[in-house]
């Protein structure tokens, strides 16, 4: 379990982040404008394209809007049109790599990014994305090689340091080197949550005396990130503060009432730490109402009912869990446990 905590971030979709250098702060203050929705942006760009159909950047920007709106097919059409008009724009190839990633086409990701490197060998962004691709493919040494090339081009590259840290975590479980790179990434960009999350997880496993303070600071630094609050709640529930954990779960549910994992966690806290079976059962049922195939909630519902003395109903629940997932070991153990109690 401790090892798995450190690898939760490994298979994240890494391609959505930009790796451009940190922009200089502008002196002139701009008037605030009303936010434009993605749909509105698409319409505005469509109107602009109708006026000038030879501007490659208009097609690229509309492709970005389509992609953000999960309209991958339309994004691909505009990317191809943009490349017809301007075949040497690295930004277009970077977006194309994102689209191929969304489609699961890893072969074309590599060739697309290599084309971007060929166009501009001084741009670090495609090198970082090639590192991310190789990280996902578990080619760790090659990934680190791409990261080092990117860092040789620009010392400011928080994404590169993050990817390098993930490589050290996955390849050799070298948490010291990983921690160093995560810290560099977080120092370079204080708005970049991913390295902070990994630091929290390393501290939670290896440096408990510092973990609570750091995880609290992380949640305060990223108050609008549900994951940051979730990480804090998870740590609190297992380190002597289950009631405080429940308060953070309540806040998360105010933002997303249908989050069945948070509902399950509330049930788990009440069952394991507060020994309140009735409340726990209520939350497990709420989680299952949203996701009837959430086996952890299903199994733990059985545990509560078993503890309440209804072995027949608990057995039926465990058997249903095994019908859905025959190798669910905890349910296998539970069935055997109840059968042994009956035969004794």
N, C-alpha and C positions, 0 to 999 in steps of 0.2 A: 504493500500500500504506500509506504513512504517513497519508494522509487517511482511509482506511477504518478504521484503528485507532481514530480519534477518534469514529467513528459507530457502533461496535459496540453501544453501549448505547441507541441511539435508539429501537429498536422493542421495547424490553422491555415486558412487561406491567406498566404503571405503576399499575394500579388497586388492587393488593392492599394497599398501605401506608396506614396511618392517619396523619392529619395533625393530630391533637389536640394541644393545648398540652402542654408537658412537665409531668408531674404533680409535685406537691410530695412530698418524701420524708416518709414516715410515721415518727413517733418510736417507736411501739410495734412491737416485733419479733413476728412471727407464727411460730407453730410450723410447721415444714416438713411438707408433706403429700405423699403419694404422687401422682405425676402421673396424670391421668385421660386415657385414650385418647379419640379422637374418637367412636368407637363407644360407649364407656361414657357419654360426655357426651350423646350423642343419646338413649340409653336413660333416663338420669336426667331429661332434659328431657321426654321422652315421659311418664314417670311423673308428673312435676309437672303437665303439661298435663292428664292424666287427673283430677287432683285439682282443678284450676282452669283451665277452658277459656276463661276470659275475660281472661286476662293476656296482653296483646299482647307484652310483653317475653319471655315464655317462647317464643312462636312465633318471635320475632326471633332469639333466641339459638339455637334449634334450627335455624333457617335458616342461621345462620352456621356451625354445626357440619356441617350437610349440605353446604354449599358448600365447606368445608375438606376434606370427604371426597369431593369431586367428584361429589356427588349433586345436580346442578343442578336437575333436575325437582322433587325433593322440597323443595329450598330455595325455589323459586318458589312452590310451594303454601303454604308457611309464611309467606313474605313477604306474599302476598295476604291470608292470614288475619290477620296482624299489622296490615296496613293497614286492614282492615275494622274492627278493634277500636280502632285508634289511627291515623287518617289523617294526623296531623301530627307524626310522629316522623321527624326528619331522618336518624337512624341507619338507619332502614328503607329510605329512599330511596337512601342511600349504598350499602347492600348490594345493592339492586335494580340500581343502576348497575353494580356489579361483576358481577352475574349476566348482565346484558345484554352486558357486555364479553366475558364467557366465551362467550356465544352469538354474538358478532360482530354484534350489533344496535346499531350506532352511533347510529342515529336516535333510538332509545328511550333511549339513554344521555343524550343532550343534554336531552331533554324531562324525564327523571327528575331530573337534577341541577338544572335550572331550577325544577322544582317544589320541590326542597329549598331553593333560594335564596329562593323566594317564601315558604316557611314561616318561615324564619329568615334574614333578610338579614345578620345579624351573625355567622353561622357561616362561617368561612373554608374549611371542608373541601370543600363542593361547588364552591366557586370554584376551588380547586386541582385538583379532578378535571376540571372543565371546561377548565382550562388543559392538563391532561394529554391530554384528548381532542383538543383543537385542535393540540397538538404532534404527535400521531400523524397527524392529518389535514393537517399541514404548514401550518396557519393560524397562523404564528408570531407575527405582531403581535397577533392576537386572544388567543393563549395568554398572551403577556406582559401584555396588558391584564388578564386574569383574575388572573394572579399578583400584579400590583400592587394590585388590589382586595383580594386576600386579605391581602397584607402590610400594607395600610392598616388592616385589622381587628386583626391581631396581629403584632407584630414577631418573635415566635418562631414560625417556620414553616420548618423545614429542607427539607421536601418542596417548598415553593414556590420556595425558592432553587435547589434542584436542577433543577426543571423550567425555571426561567428560564435557568439555565446551559445546559441542553440546547437551548433555543430559540436562544440566541446561537451555539452550535456549529453548529446545523443551518441557521439562516437566513442568517447572514452569515459563518460561519467566524470569528467574533470571539472568538478564544480568550482574549484578555485579559479581556473582560467575563465570558465563561463561567467562567474560572478564579476570578475574584472571587466569583461566585455559588456555585460548588462549594465554595470555601473557607468561605464563610459557612454553608452547609448543614452541612459537616463540623464546624465549630466549635460550632454549635448542638446537634448531636446526635452524640456521639462513637461511637454504636452504628450509625450510618447509613453503610453501606458504599458505596452507589452513587456519591455525590460523590467519595469517596476514590478509587474505581476510575477515575473520569474524570480526576481530577488526575494519577494515575499515568500515564495514557495521554497526557495533554498533556505532562507532563514527559519521557516517553520519546521524544517526537517533537521537542519544542522546547527542552528544557533538559536534555540528557543529563548534564551534570555533577551535577545534583541528583537525577536520576531513580533511580539505584541506591539511594541512601540512603532516599529517600522510599518506594520500592516495598518495600524491606525493612521499614521501619517499618509500612507498611500491612499487611504479612503478619503482623507481630508483634502489631499492634493487633487483627487479626481472624483469630486462629489457627484458628478453626473454620469459616472461609469457604474452601471449595475454590477459588473463583475468585481469591481473594487470593494463594494459593500458586501457582496456575496462572500468574497475571500475573507473579509473581516468576520462576518457572521460564522462562517465555517470554523475559523480558528477559535473564536470565542466559545462556541458550543462544546468544543473538545478540550478547552483549557479553563474550565471552572466558572464560566459566565454564561450559562445557557439562557437565562432570562434576558440578558442584554442581546444575545444572538437573536432571540425571538423578536425584539424590537426592530432590529435591522431587517429581518425577514418581512415584518409588517410593512416597513417602508418600501421594500421591493415589490410587495404585492399591491401597494397603492399605485405603483407605476405600471405593473403588469399583473392584473388580477388572475389571469389565466396561466400563470407560470406554475406548471404542475410540479416542477422540481423543487421550487421554493415551498410549495404546499407540502410536498413529501418531507422536506427537511424540518418543517415545523412539526409534522407528525413524529419524525424520528427524535427530535429534541424532547418532545413530551413523553414519548415512550421510553427512551433510553435514559435520559438525564433527569427528568422530572417525575417519571413513573406515573404519569397520568394517562391511563389506558383509554378512557373514554374520549378525551380530547385528541389523543393520537389517532384513534380509529376514525374520528371525524375528518381529520386532515388527510389521512390516507384515502378515505372515500372521495374527498374533494379532488385529490390528485387523479384518482382513477376515473372520475366523472369526465375529466378533461382528456385524459389519455388512458383508455381502458387496458392498453397493452404495456403499461409501464410496470415491468415485472418487479422492480425493487419495492414499489408501493404495494403491489399485490402480495408479495412474500411477507412484507412486514405487517400487513393487515392480518395475514394468517398467524404471525407470531403473537400479535396482540390478542387475537381471539383464542389462540391456544393458551395464552397466559391467563385469560379470563375463564378458562375451564371448558370451553366448547370444542372438544377435540374432533368431533365429527365434522363440524363446519370448517375448522382449521385444515383438516385432512383434505377436504374438497378443494379448498383454496390452493394448497400445495400441489395437488394433482393437476389443477388447471394451469398453474405456473409451469409444471413439467410438460403439459401438453403443448404449451406455447414455446417452451425452450427445454427440451429433454435433458440437457447437460447442466441445468441450473443446480449447482452442487448444494447450496444451502437448502433448497427445497427437497432434494434427495435425502439429505441428512434429517430434515424435519419429518418426512414420511417415515423413515426408519425409526426415528425417536418415538413417534406416536405408536407405531406398530409394536415396538418393544414394550411400551408402557401397557398396551392392551393385553399382550400375551403374558405379562408378568403376573 
